[in-house]
Amino acid sequence: MRLSRLFTLAIPVALATAGAAWFLNLGQPAEPRLEYETAVVEKGTIRRIVSTSGPVRALVTVSVGSYLSGPVESVNADFNSEVKPGDVLAKLDRRTFAAKVAEAEANLLAAKASLANQKAALIKAEAVLLNSERTIERQRSLAQKKFASEQTLDNAIRDRDVARADIAVVKSLIETADAQIVQRQAVLESARVDLERSEIKSPIAGTVISRSVDPGQTVASSFQAPELFKIAQDLSRIRIEAQVNEADVGSIAEGNPVTFSVDAYPDREFEGRVTQIRLAATEINNVVTYTVIIEAKNEDRRLFPGMTANVRIESARRDGVLRVSNDALRFRPRGEVAGADGRAAGGADRSARTVERLKGELALTDSQAEMLKAEVQAIGAEARAEGQGGSFGARPDPSAFRMKLNMRIEQVIVPTMSEEQRKIYERWKKGRESTRAAALWALDTAGKPERRMARVGLADDQFTEIVGGDVKEGDKLIVRVREAKK
């Protein structure tokens, strides 16, 4: 009876234990099988593009106005007219200006006649003076012989002095007449210029792209000449005034190639080059932009001034470089937290790889490599002492590690370098300023993600340049992962 009771109690316990085991083991969903999509590291071209827009302009645009006021008599040029320098575009009523020329000519003739009169008066005054001097000589001779009185001699001297004064007055009047002639010549020249300006002429060869005057219209010229015509000098070449954001303008340089399109020809691509980066900034709603001037050919005259160009500036280009899909740089395995910055386990192996990589890149000797290894280990020890790493060989965060490593190389390794090694180091240092470290992932022999550290450089919308590290041509890097279908 007692055994039967124990057996009865044991059955529920066994069933409960089996149920718990099924719930904990069989009842839990199995870990899903993952499928990894990869991209091949290959050689190719990377182009960094800055996209923007701007209006199409003529290389040189001249506004033609009128210096004078008056009614427009005729208009000889219209929109799209081809003109040459000196071509008459329009005429103002010339009668008023012609009358002013005639008046100025008459005034000049009068001034010249006045000058002639004064010159004749000078001749007369000089004759009077000569006669007075002769009279004095005669009176002085007679006075010495007592045939003439002293009063008569004094009168002769007085007449001579008056004649001299008359000559001085006439000479002054002649100078005044000369000045009047110069003045009236200037007035005449001004009147002739106004008469010539009544014909509005083209200053350059080009195409009329704007006309804002009609026959019979009155032109009023005050402090600023009114714009009557606008002429584009040469439409076989155009320029684009592209507005570039301040974040992108630093990567653009004169000579950068440009491709652009306009809405009028959406299927056609035009080419040009950057010719100027203007320093004056434009700020609208706290957005700062700079004007970049682009010049392009327009031999078929398809591009019109005022069109909006959708511009793509090639600010950098690398041909025949290792490149990988940008998706590979964004990929992280599930549960990956510290792995991306290089602080996970296996730091000692990465430190060794760092030393080997720098030994090759800087052409270090074995003794210099040993010195570098000691410095890398010292940086790791400092990280552990500061609590930044938990395992042997662990490194601090990437920025702190790079800063300390570069400082140690400068202080310890560079002084031991040869002249050739120093040149290599300077090139390496300059290259690192334009590159950064990145963690990439490949599949190991077991089909699991394996980290590959690399240095990456130029990037475009699709690819990123690989300039060094644990990645080589032909490697397959993970770009995304998904659960396999059952």
TIVEXPA-805313 format. One record per residue (C-alpha): x, y, z; residue in one letter; residue number from 1. Coordinates in steps of 0.25 Angstrom, whole numbers, plus 5000, padded with zeros to 4 digits. Layout:
BEGIN
+------+-------+------+-------+-------+
: east : north :   up : vexse : dokol :
+------+-------+------+-------+-------+
:    X :     Y :    Z :     A :   NUM :
...
+------+-------+------+-------+-------+
//
This chain:
BEGIN
+------+-------+------+-------+-------+
: east : north :   up : vexse : dokol :
+------+-------+------+-------+-------+
: 5000 :  5000 : 5000 :     M :     1 :
: 5011 :  5010 : 5004 :     R :     2 :
: 5019 :  5007 : 4991 :     L :     3 :
: 5006 :  5009 : 4983 :     S :     4 :
: 5004 :  5022 : 4989 :     R :     5 :
: 5018 :  5027 : 4986 :     L :     6 :
: 5017 :  5022 : 4972 :     F :     7 :
: 5004 :  5030 : 4971 :     T :     8 :
: 5011 :  5043 : 4976 :     L :     9 :
: 5023 :  5041 : 4967 :     A :    10 :
: 5015 :  5041 : 4954 :     I :    11 :
: 5011 :  5056 : 4955 :     P :    12 :
: 5025 :  5060 : 4959 :     V :    13 :
: 5030 :  5053 : 4947 :     A :    14 :
: 5020 :  5059 : 4938 :     L :    15 :
: 5023 :  5073 : 4944 :     A :    16 :
: 5038 :  5071 : 4942 :     T :    17 :
: 5036 :  5067 : 4927 :     A :    18 :
: 5027 :  5079 : 4924 :     G :    19 :
: 5036 :  5089 : 4930 :     A :    20 :
: 5048 :  5083 : 4922 :     A :    21 :
: 5039 :  5083 : 4909 :     W :    22 :
: 5036 :  5098 : 4912 :     F :    23 :
: 5050 :  5102 : 4915 :     L :    24 :
: 5056 :  5095 : 4903 :     N :    25 :
: 5047 :  5090 : 4893 :     L :    26 :
: 5036 :  5101 : 4895 :     G :    27 :
: 5046 :  5112 : 4893 :     Q :    28 :
: 5047 :  5116 : 4878 :     P :    29 :
: 5059 :  5111 : 4871 :     A :    30 :
: 5070 :  5122 : 4867 :     E :    31 :
: 5067 :  5126 : 4853 :     P :    32 :
: 5076 :  5123 : 4842 :     R :    33 :
: 5082 :  5136 : 4836 :     L :    34 :
: 5086 :  5138 : 4822 :     E :    35 :
: 5097 :  5149 : 4819 :     Y :    36 :
: 5097 :  5157 : 4806 :     E :    37 :
: 5111 :  5162 : 4802 :     T :    38 :
: 5118 :  5171 : 4793 :     A :    39 :
: 5131 :  5169 : 4786 :     V :    40 :
: 5143 :  5178 : 4788 :     V :    41 :
: 5147 :  5183 : 4774 :     E :    42 :
: 5155 :  5193 : 4767 :     K :    43 :
: 5147 :  5205 : 4761 :     G :    44 :
: 5145 :  5220 : 4760 :     T :    45 :
: 5139 :  5228 : 4772 :     I :    46 :
: 5134 :  5242 : 4769 :     R :    47 :
: 5130 :  5252 : 4780 :     R :    48 :
: 5119 :  5261 : 4774 :     I :    49 :
: 5113 :  5274 : 4780 :     V :    50 :
: 5099 :  5276 : 4774 :     S :    51 :
: 5093 :  5290 : 4773 :     T :    52 :
: 5087 :  5299 : 4764 :     S :    53 :
: 5088 :  5313 : 4758 :     G :    54 :
: 5084 :  5323 : 4746 :     P :    55 :
: 5090 :  5323 : 4733 :     V :    56 :
: 5097 :  5336 : 4729 :     R :    57 :
: 5104 :  5342 : 4718 :     A :    58 :
: 5119 :  5343 : 4720 :     L :    59 :
: 5118 :  5359 : 4718 :     V :    60 :
: 5105 :  5366 : 4719 :     T :    61 :
: 5104 :  5381 : 4716 :     V :    62 :
: 5093 :  5390 : 4720 :     S :    63 :
: 5091 :  5401 : 4709 :     V :    64 :
: 5084 :  5414 : 4714 :     G :    65 :
: 5083 :  5429 : 4710 :     S :    66 :
: 5090 :  5440 : 4716 :     Y :    67 :
: 5080 :  5450 : 4711 :     L :    68 :
: 5065 :  5453 : 4712 :     S :    69 :
: 5056 :  5454 : 4701 :     G :    70 :
: 5046 :  5447 : 4692 :     P :    71 :
: 5050 :  5434 : 4684 :     V :    72 :
: 5050 :  5437 : 4669 :     E :    73 :
: 5053 :  5423 : 4665 :     S :    74 :
: 5057 :  5409 : 4670 :     V :    75 :
: 5066 :  5401 : 4660 :     N :    76 :
: 5069 :  5388 : 4669 :     A :    77 :
: 5059 :  5378 : 4674 :     D :    78 :
: 5060 :  5365 : 4683 :     F :    79 :
: 5070 :  5355 : 4678 :     N :    80 :
: 5076 :  5366 : 4668 :     S :    81 :
: 5091 :  5363 : 4665 :     E :    82 :
: 5099 :  5376 : 4667 :     V :    83 :
: 5113 :  5381 : 4665 :     K :    84 :
: 5120 :  5393 : 4672 :     P :    85 :
: 5115 :  5406 : 4667 :     G :    86 :
: 5102 :  5401 : 4662 :     D :    87 :
: 5090 :  5411 : 4665 :     V :    88 :
: 5080 :  5404 : 4674 :     L :    89 :
: 5071 :  5416 : 4675 :     A :    90 :
: 5070 :  5431 : 4672 :     K :    91 :
: 5065 :  5443 : 4681 :     L :    92 :
: 5059 :  5455 : 4675 :     D :    93 :
: 5072 :  5463 : 4670 :     R :    94 :
: 5066 :  5476 : 4668 :     R :    95 :
: 5068 :  5482 : 4682 :     T :    96 :
: 5083 :  5477 : 4682 :     F :    97 :
: 5085 :  5482 : 4668 :     A :    98 :
: 5080 :  5496 : 4672 :     A :    99 :
: 5090 :  5496 : 4684 :     K :   100 :
: 5101 :  5492 : 4674 :     V :   101 :
: 5098 :  5504 : 4665 :     A :   102 :
: 5097 :  5513 : 4677 :     E :   103 :
: 5110 :  5509 : 4682 :     A :   104 :
: 5117 :  5510 : 4669 :     E :   105 :
: 5111 :  5525 : 4668 :     A :   106 :
: 5116 :  5528 : 4681 :     N :   107 :
: 5130 :  5523 : 4678 :     L :   108 :
: 5130 :  5531 : 4665 :     L :   109 :
: 5126 :  5544 : 4673 :     A :   110 :
: 5138 :  5541 : 4683 :     A :   111 :
: 5148 :  5540 : 4672 :     K :   112 :
: 5143 :  5553 : 4666 :     A :   113 :
: 5144 :  5559 : 4679 :     S :   114 :
: 5158 :  5554 : 4680 :     L :   115 :
: 5161 :  5560 : 4666 :     A :   116 :
: 5156 :  5574 : 4671 :     N :   117 :
: 5165 :  5574 : 4683 :     Q :   118 :
: 5177 :  5570 : 4675 :     K :   119 :
: 5174 :  5582 : 4666 :     A :   120 :
: 5172 :  5591 : 4678 :     A :   121 :
: 5186 :  5586 : 4683 :     L :   122 :
: 5192 :  5590 : 4669 :     I :   123 :
: 5186 :  5604 : 4670 :     K :   124 :
: 5190 :  5606 : 4685 :     A :   125 :
: 5205 :  5602 : 4681 :     E :   126 :
: 5205 :  5612 : 4670 :     A :   127 :
: 5200 :  5623 : 4679 :     V :   128 :
: 5211 :  5619 : 4689 :     L :   129 :
: 5221 :  5620 : 4678 :     L :   130 :
: 5216 :  5633 : 4674 :     N :   131 :
: 5216 :  5638 : 4688 :     S :   132 :
: 5231 :  5634 : 4690 :     E :   133 :
: 5235 :  5641 : 4678 :     R :   134 :
: 5227 :  5654 : 4682 :     T :   135 :
: 5235 :  5653 : 4695 :     I :   136 :
: 5248 :  5653 : 4688 :     E :   137 :
: 5244 :  5665 : 4680 :     R :   138 :
: 5239 :  5673 : 4692 :     Q :   139 :
: 5251 :  5670 : 4700 :     R :   140 :
: 5261 :  5675 : 4688 :     S :   141 :
: 5252 :  5688 : 4687 :     L :   142 :
: 5252 :  5690 : 4702 :     A :   143 :
: 5267 :  5689 : 4703 :     Q :   144 :
: 5268 :  5700 : 4692 :     K :   145 :
: 5257 :  5708 : 4699 :     K :   146 :
: 5247 :  5707 : 4687 :     F :   147 :
: 5237 :  5699 : 4696 :     A :   148 :
: 5232 :  5700 : 4710 :     S :   149 :
: 5234 :  5690 : 4721 :     E :   150 :
: 5219 :  5688 : 4721 :     Q :   151 :
: 5218 :  5683 : 4707 :     T :   152 :
: 5229 :  5673 : 4710 :     L :   153 :
: 5221 :  5668 : 4722 :     D :   154 :
: 5208 :  5667 : 4714 :     N :   155 :
: 5216 :  5658 : 4704 :     A :   156 :
: 5221 :  5649 : 4715 :     I :   157 :
: 5207 :  5648 : 4721 :     R :   158 :
: 5202 :  5644 : 4707 :     D :   159 :
: 5212 :  5633 : 4706 :     R :   160 :
: 5209 :  5627 : 4720 :     D :   161 :
: 5194 :  5627 : 4716 :     V :   162 :
: 5198 :  5620 : 4703 :     A :   163 :
: 5205 :  5609 : 4712 :     R :   164 :
: 5193 :  5607 : 4721 :     A :   165 :
: 5184 :  5606 : 4709 :     D :   166 :
: 5193 :  5595 : 4704 :     I :   167 :
: 5193 :  5587 : 4717 :     A :   168 :
: 5177 :  5588 : 4717 :     V :   169 :
: 5177 :  5583 : 4703 :     V :   170 :
: 5186 :  5571 : 4706 :     K :   171 :
: 5177 :  5568 : 4718 :     S :   172 :
: 5165 :  5568 : 4709 :     L :   173 :
: 5172 :  5559 : 4699 :     I :   174 :
: 5175 :  5549 : 4710 :     E :   175 :
: 5160 :  5550 : 4714 :     T :   176 :
: 5156 :  5548 : 4699 :     A :   177 :
: 5165 :  5535 : 4698 :     D :   178 :
: 5159 :  5529 : 4710 :     A :   179 :
: 5145 :  5532 : 4705 :     Q :   180 :
: 5149 :  5525 : 4692 :     I :   181 :
: 5154 :  5513 : 4700 :     V :   182 :
: 5141 :  5513 : 4708 :     Q :   183 :
: 5132 :  5514 : 4696 :     R :   184 :
: 5140 :  5503 : 4689 :     Q :   185 :
: 5137 :  5494 : 4701 :     A :   186 :
: 5122 :  5497 : 4701 :     V :   187 :
: 5122 :  5494 : 4686 :     L :   188 :
: 5129 :  5481 : 4688 :     E :   189 :
: 5119 :  5478 : 4699 :     S :   190 :
: 5107 :  5481 : 4690 :     A :   191 :
: 5113 :  5472 : 4679 :     R :   192 :
: 5115 :  5461 : 4689 :     V :   193 :
: 5100 :  5462 : 4693 :     D :   194 :
: 5096 :  5462 : 4678 :     L :   195 :
: 5104 :  5450 : 4676 :     E :   196 :
: 5098 :  5443 : 4688 :     R :   197 :
: 5085 :  5446 : 4683 :     S :   198 :
: 5088 :  5433 : 4675 :     E :   199 :
: 5088 :  5422 : 4685 :     I :   200 :
: 5099 :  5412 : 4679 :     K :   201 :
: 5104 :  5398 : 4683 :     S :   202 :
: 5117 :  5398 : 4691 :     P :   203 :
: 5120 :  5383 : 4688 :     I :   204 :
: 5117 :  5372 : 4678 :     A :   205 :
: 5106 :  5363 : 4683 :     G :   206 :
: 5092 :  5360 : 4683 :     T :   207 :
: 5081 :  5369 : 4689 :     V :   208 :
: 5074 :  5361 : 4700 :     I :   209 :
: 5065 :  5372 : 4705 :     S :   210 :
: 5058 :  5384 : 4700 :     R :   211 :
: 5050 :  5394 : 4708 :     S :   212 :
: 5048 :  5406 : 4699 :     V :   213 :
: 5038 :  5409 : 4687 :     D :   214 :
: 5037 :  5420 : 4677 :     P :   215 :
: 5030 :  5432 : 4683 :     G :   216 :
: 5034 :  5429 : 4697 :     Q :   217 :
: 5040 :  5440 : 4705 :     T :   218 :
: 5053 :  5436 : 4712 :     V :   219 :
: 5056 :  5444 : 4725 :     A :   220 :
: 5070 :  5444 : 4729 :     S :   221 :
: 5073 :  5449 : 4743 :     S :   222 :
: 5083 :  5443 : 4753 :     F :   223 :
: 5084 :  5430 : 4747 :     Q :   224 :
: 5083 :  5426 : 4732 :     A :   225 :
: 5070 :  5418 : 4729 :     P :   226 :
: 5073 :  5404 : 4723 :     E :   227 :
: 5068 :  5403 : 4709 :     L :   228 :
: 5075 :  5391 : 4704 :     F :   229 :
: 5082 :  5379 : 4710 :     K :   230 :
: 5093 :  5373 : 4701 :     I :   231 :
: 5100 :  5359 : 4703 :     A :   232 :
: 5114 :  5360 : 4697 :     Q :   233 :
: 5116 :  5345 : 4693 :     D :   234 :
: 5106 :  5334 : 4695 :     L :   235 :
: 5115 :  5324 : 4689 :     S :   236 :
: 5120 :  5323 : 4703 :     R :   237 :
: 5112 :  5324 : 4716 :     I :   238 :
: 5114 :  5324 : 4731 :     R :   239 :
: 5106 :  5319 : 4742 :     I :   240 :
: 5105 :  5325 : 4756 :     E :   241 :
: 5103 :  5313 : 4765 :     A :   242 :
: 5100 :  5315 : 4780 :     Q :   243 :
: 5108 :  5305 : 4788 :     V :   244 :
: 5105 :  5302 : 4803 :     N :   245 :
: 5117 :  5306 : 4812 :     E :   246 :
: 5118 :  5292 : 4816 :     A :   247 :
: 5122 :  5288 : 4802 :     D :   248 :
: 5129 :  5300 : 4797 :     V :   249 :
: 5142 :  5296 : 4804 :     G :   250 :
: 5144 :  5283 : 4795 :     S :   251 :
: 5142 :  5291 : 4782 :     I :   252 :
: 5154 :  5297 : 4774 :     A :   253 :
: 5156 :  5305 : 4761 :     E :   254 :
: 5157 :  5295 : 4750 :     G :   255 :
: 5147 :  5285 : 4755 :     N :   256 :
: 5139 :  5278 : 4744 :     P :   257 :
: 5124 :  5281 : 4744 :     V :   258 :
: 5112 :  5274 : 4737 :     T :   259 :
: 5099 :  5281 : 4737 :     F :   260 :
: 5085 :  5280 : 4731 :     S :   261 :
: 5074 :  5290 : 4728 :     V :   262 :
: 5059 :  5287 : 4728 :     D :   263 :
: 5058 :  5291 : 4714 :     A :   264 :
: 5067 :  5279 : 4710 :     Y :   265 :
: 5065 :  5268 : 4721 :     P :   266 :
: 5072 :  5257 : 4713 :     D :   267 :
: 5084 :  5265 : 4710 :     R :   268 :
: 5096 :  5267 : 4719 :     E :   269 :
: 5105 :  5279 : 4717 :     F :   270 :
: 5119 :  5280 : 4722 :     E :   271 :
: 5127 :  5292 : 4728 :     G :   272 :
: 5138 :  5296 : 4738 :     R :   273 :
: 5139 :  5304 : 4751 :     V :   274 :
: 5146 :  5317 : 4748 :     T :   275 :
: 5143 :  5325 : 4761 :     Q :   276 :
: 5139 :  5323 : 4775 :     I :   277 :
: 5134 :  5337 : 4780 :     R :   278 :
: 5138 :  5340 : 4795 :     L :   279 :
: 5125 :  5349 : 4797 :     A :   280 :
: 5115 :  5340 : 4805 :     A :   281 :
: 5100 :  5341 : 4804 :     T :   282 :
: 5092 :  5338 : 4816 :     E :   283 :
: 5077 :  5335 : 4815 :     I :   284 :
: 5069 :  5330 : 4827 :     N :   285 :
: 5082 :  5326 : 4834 :     N :   286 :
: 5087 :  5318 : 4822 :     V :   287 :
: 5100 :  5323 : 4817 :     V :   288 :
: 5104 :  5320 : 4802 :     T :   289 :
: 5115 :  5324 : 4793 :     Y :   290 :
: 5114 :  5327 : 4778 :     T :   291 :
: 5123 :  5318 : 4769 :     V :   292 :
: 5124 :  5322 : 4755 :     I :   293 :
: 5124 :  5311 : 4744 :     I :   294 :
: 5128 :  5314 : 4730 :     E :   295 :
: 5123 :  5305 : 4718 :     A :   296 :
: 5122 :  5305 : 4703 :     K :   297 :
: 5109 :  5308 : 4696 :     N :   298 :
: 5113 :  5307 : 4682 :     E :   299 :
: 5099 :  5303 : 4677 :     D :   300 :
: 5092 :  5314 : 4685 :     R :   301 :
: 5083 :  5304 : 4692 :     R :   302 :
: 5085 :  5310 : 4706 :     L :   303 :
: 5078 :  5323 : 4708 :     F :   304 :
: 5081 :  5334 : 4719 :     P :   305 :
: 5072 :  5332 : 4730 :     G :   306 :
: 5070 :  5317 : 4729 :     M :   307 :
: 5072 :  5309 : 4742 :     T :   308 :
: 5084 :  5299 : 4742 :     A :   309 :
: 5084 :  5287 : 4751 :     N :   310 :
: 5099 :  5286 : 4754 :     V :   311 :
: 5107 :  5274 : 4758 :     R :   312 :
: 5121 :  5279 : 4762 :     I :   313 :
: 5132 :  5267 : 4762 :     E :   314 :
: 5140 :  5272 : 4775 :     S :   315 :
: 5149 :  5260 : 4775 :     A :   316 :
: 5151 :  5247 : 4767 :     R :   317 :
: 5159 :  5234 : 4769 :     R :   318 :
: 5161 :  5224 : 4757 :     D :   319 :
: 5165 :  5210 : 4759 :     G :   320 :
: 5164 :  5210 : 4774 :     V :   321 :
: 5159 :  5199 : 4784 :     L :   322 :
: 5144 :  5202 : 4787 :     R :   323 :
: 5133 :  5195 : 4794 :     V :   324 :
: 5118 :  5198 : 4795 :     S :   325 :
: 5114 :  5208 : 4805 :     N :   326 :
: 5105 :  5198 : 4811 :     D :   327 :
: 5117 :  5190 : 4816 :     A :   328 :
: 5121 :  5202 : 4825 :     L :   329 :
: 5107 :  5203 : 4831 :     R :   330 :
: 5105 :  5188 : 4834 :     F :   331 :
: 5107 :  5183 : 4849 :     R :   332 :
: 5104 :  5169 : 4853 :     P :   333 :
: 5092 :  5167 : 4863 :     R :   334 :
: 5096 :  5169 : 4877 :     G :   335 :
: 5109 :  5177 : 4873 :     E :   336 :
: 5111 :  5188 : 4883 :     V :   337 :
: 5126 :  5190 : 4886 :     A :   338 :
: 5131 :  5183 : 4874 :     G :   339 :
: 5130 :  5195 : 4864 :     A :   340 :
: 5140 :  5203 : 4871 :     D :   341 :
: 5150 :  5192 : 4873 :     G :   342 :
: 5149 :  5190 : 4888 :     R :   343 :
: 5143 :  5176 : 4889 :     A :   344 :
: 5151 :  5164 : 4892 :     A :   345 :
: 5164 :  5161 : 4884 :     G :   346 :
: 5170 :  5174 : 4886 :     G :   347 :
: 5184 :  5168 : 4887 :     A :   348 :
: 5182 :  5162 : 4873 :     D :   349 :
: 5178 :  5176 : 4867 :     R :   350 :
: 5190 :  5183 : 4874 :     S :   351 :
: 5199 :  5173 : 4867 :     A :   352 :
: 5192 :  5175 : 4854 :     R :   353 :
: 5193 :  5190 : 4856 :     T :   354 :
: 5209 :  5189 : 4858 :     V :   355 :
: 5210 :  5180 : 4846 :     E :   356 :
: 5202 :  5190 : 4837 :     R :   357 :
: 5210 :  5202 : 4842 :     L :   358 :
: 5223 :  5195 : 4840 :     K :   359 :
: 5219 :  5193 : 4825 :     G :   360 :
: 5213 :  5206 : 4823 :     E :   361 :
: 5225 :  5214 : 4829 :     L :   362 :
: 5236 :  5204 : 4825 :     A :   363 :
: 5240 :  5202 : 4839 :     L :   364 :
: 5252 :  5194 : 4843 :     T :   365 :
: 5251 :  5182 : 4853 :     D :   366 :
: 5256 :  5190 : 4864 :     S :   367 :
: 5247 :  5202 : 4861 :     Q :   368 :
: 5235 :  5192 : 4860 :     A :   369 :
: 5239 :  5187 : 4874 :     E :   370 :
: 5239 :  5201 : 4879 :     M :   371 :
: 5225 :  5204 : 4873 :     L :   372 :
: 5220 :  5191 : 4879 :     K :   373 :
: 5224 :  5195 : 4893 :     A :   374 :
: 5217 :  5208 : 4891 :     E :   375 :
: 5204 :  5201 : 4887 :     V :   376 :
: 5205 :  5192 : 4899 :     Q :   377 :
: 5207 :  5204 : 4908 :     A :   378 :
: 5195 :  5211 : 4902 :     I :   379 :
: 5187 :  5199 : 4905 :     G :   380 :
: 5193 :  5198 : 4920 :     A :   381 :
: 5188 :  5213 : 4921 :     E :   382 :
: 5175 :  5209 : 4916 :     A :   383 :
: 5173 :  5198 : 4926 :     R :   384 :
: 5178 :  5207 : 4938 :     A :   385 :
: 5168 :  5217 : 4934 :     E :   386 :
: 5157 :  5207 : 4934 :     G :   387 :
: 5155 :  5208 : 4919 :     Q :   388 :
: 5158 :  5194 : 4916 :     G :   389 :
: 5155 :  5181 : 4923 :     G :   390 :
: 5164 :  5171 : 4916 :     S :   391 :
: 5179 :  5170 : 4913 :     F :   392 :
: 5182 :  5177 : 4900 :     G :   393 :
: 5169 :  5185 : 4900 :     A :   394 :
: 5170 :  5199 : 4894 :     R :   395 :
: 5163 :  5212 : 4898 :     P :   396 :
: 5153 :  5219 : 4889 :     D :   397 :
: 5158 :  5221 : 4874 :     P :   398 :
: 5160 :  5236 : 4875 :     S :   399 :
: 5168 :  5235 : 4888 :     A :   400 :
: 5176 :  5223 : 4883 :     F :   401 :
: 5180 :  5230 : 4870 :     R :   402 :
: 5183 :  5243 : 4877 :     M :   403 :
: 5192 :  5236 : 4887 :     K :   404 :
: 5199 :  5227 : 4876 :     L :   405 :
: 5202 :  5239 : 4867 :     N :   406 :
: 5208 :  5246 : 4879 :     M :   407 :
: 5217 :  5234 : 4882 :     R :   408 :
: 5221 :  5232 : 4868 :     I :   409 :
: 5225 :  5247 : 4867 :     E :   410 :
: 5233 :  5246 : 4880 :     Q :   411 :
: 5239 :  5233 : 4880 :     V :   412 :
: 5239 :  5227 : 4866 :     I :   413 :
: 5241 :  5239 : 4857 :     V :   414 :
: 5255 :  5243 : 4863 :     P :   415 :
: 5260 :  5230 : 4859 :     T :   416 :
: 5256 :  5230 : 4845 :     M :   417 :
: 5265 :  5232 : 4833 :     S :   418 :
: 5263 :  5243 : 4823 :     E :   419 :
: 5255 :  5234 : 4813 :     E :   420 :
: 5246 :  5229 : 4825 :     Q :   421 :
: 5243 :  5243 : 4829 :     R :   422 :
: 5238 :  5246 : 4815 :     K :   423 :
: 5229 :  5233 : 4815 :     I :   424 :
: 5224 :  5237 : 4829 :     Y :   425 :
: 5220 :  5251 : 4824 :     E :   426 :
: 5212 :  5245 : 4812 :     R :   427 :
: 5206 :  5235 : 4822 :     W :   428 :
: 5202 :  5246 : 4832 :     K :   429 :
: 5196 :  5255 : 4821 :     K :   430 :
: 5188 :  5243 : 4815 :     G :   431 :
: 5183 :  5240 : 4829 :     R :   432 :
: 5177 :  5254 : 4830 :     E :   433 :
: 5167 :  5251 : 4819 :     S :   434 :
: 5164 :  5237 : 4823 :     T :   435 :
: 5157 :  5230 : 4835 :     R :   436 :
: 5157 :  5216 : 4842 :     A :   437 :
: 5145 :  5207 : 4839 :     A :   438 :
: 5140 :  5193 : 4844 :     A :   439 :
: 5136 :  5184 : 4832 :     L :   440 :
: 5130 :  5170 : 4833 :     W :   441 :
: 5133 :  5158 : 4825 :     A :   442 :
: 5129 :  5143 : 4827 :     L :   443 :
: 5139 :  5134 : 4834 :     D :   444 :
: 5141 :  5119 : 4831 :     T :   445 :
: 5129 :  5116 : 4840 :     A :   446 :
: 5120 :  5125 : 4833 :     G :   447 :
: 5120 :  5135 : 4844 :     K :   448 :
: 5123 :  5150 : 4843 :     P :   449 :
: 5137 :  5154 : 4845 :     E :   450 :
: 5142 :  5168 : 4847 :     R :   451 :
: 5152 :  5174 : 4837 :     R :   452 :
: 5158 :  5188 : 4841 :     M :   453 :
: 5161 :  5197 : 4829 :     A :   454 :
: 5164 :  5211 : 4826 :     R :   455 :
: 5154 :  5218 : 4817 :     V :   456 :
: 5155 :  5231 : 4809 :     G :   457 :
: 5147 :  5237 : 4798 :     L :   458 :
: 5132 :  5233 : 4797 :     A :   459 :
: 5121 :  5236 : 4787 :     D :   460 :
: 5107 :  5232 : 4787 :     D :   461 :
: 5109 :  5217 : 4785 :     Q :   462 :
: 5124 :  5214 : 4788 :     F :   463 :
: 5135 :  5217 : 4798 :     T :   464 :
: 5150 :  5216 : 4795 :     E :   465 :
: 5158 :  5207 : 4803 :     I :   466 :
: 5172 :  5212 : 4805 :     V :   467 :
: 5178 :  5201 : 4815 :     G :   468 :
: 5175 :  5191 : 4826 :     G :   469 :
: 5171 :  5177 : 4826 :     D :   470 :
: 5163 :  5177 : 4813 :     V :   471 :
: 5168 :  5173 : 4799 :     K :   472 :
: 5162 :  5172 : 4785 :     E :   473 :
: 5152 :  5161 : 4784 :     G :   474 :
: 5148 :  5160 : 4798 :     D :   475 :
: 5133 :  5159 : 4801 :     K :   476 :
: 5128 :  5168 : 4811 :     L :   477 :
: 5115 :  5167 : 4818 :     I :   478 :
: 5105 :  5178 : 4814 :     V :   479 :
: 5092 :  5173 : 4820 :     R :   480 :
: 5086 :  5161 : 4827 :     V :   481 :
: 5072 :  5154 : 4827 :     R :   482 :
: 5065 :  5142 : 4833 :     E :   483 :
: 5065 :  5130 : 4824 :     A :   484 :
: 5052 :  5125 : 4819 :     K :   485 :
: 5048 :  5112 : 4825 :     K :   486 :
+------+-------+------+-------+-------+
//
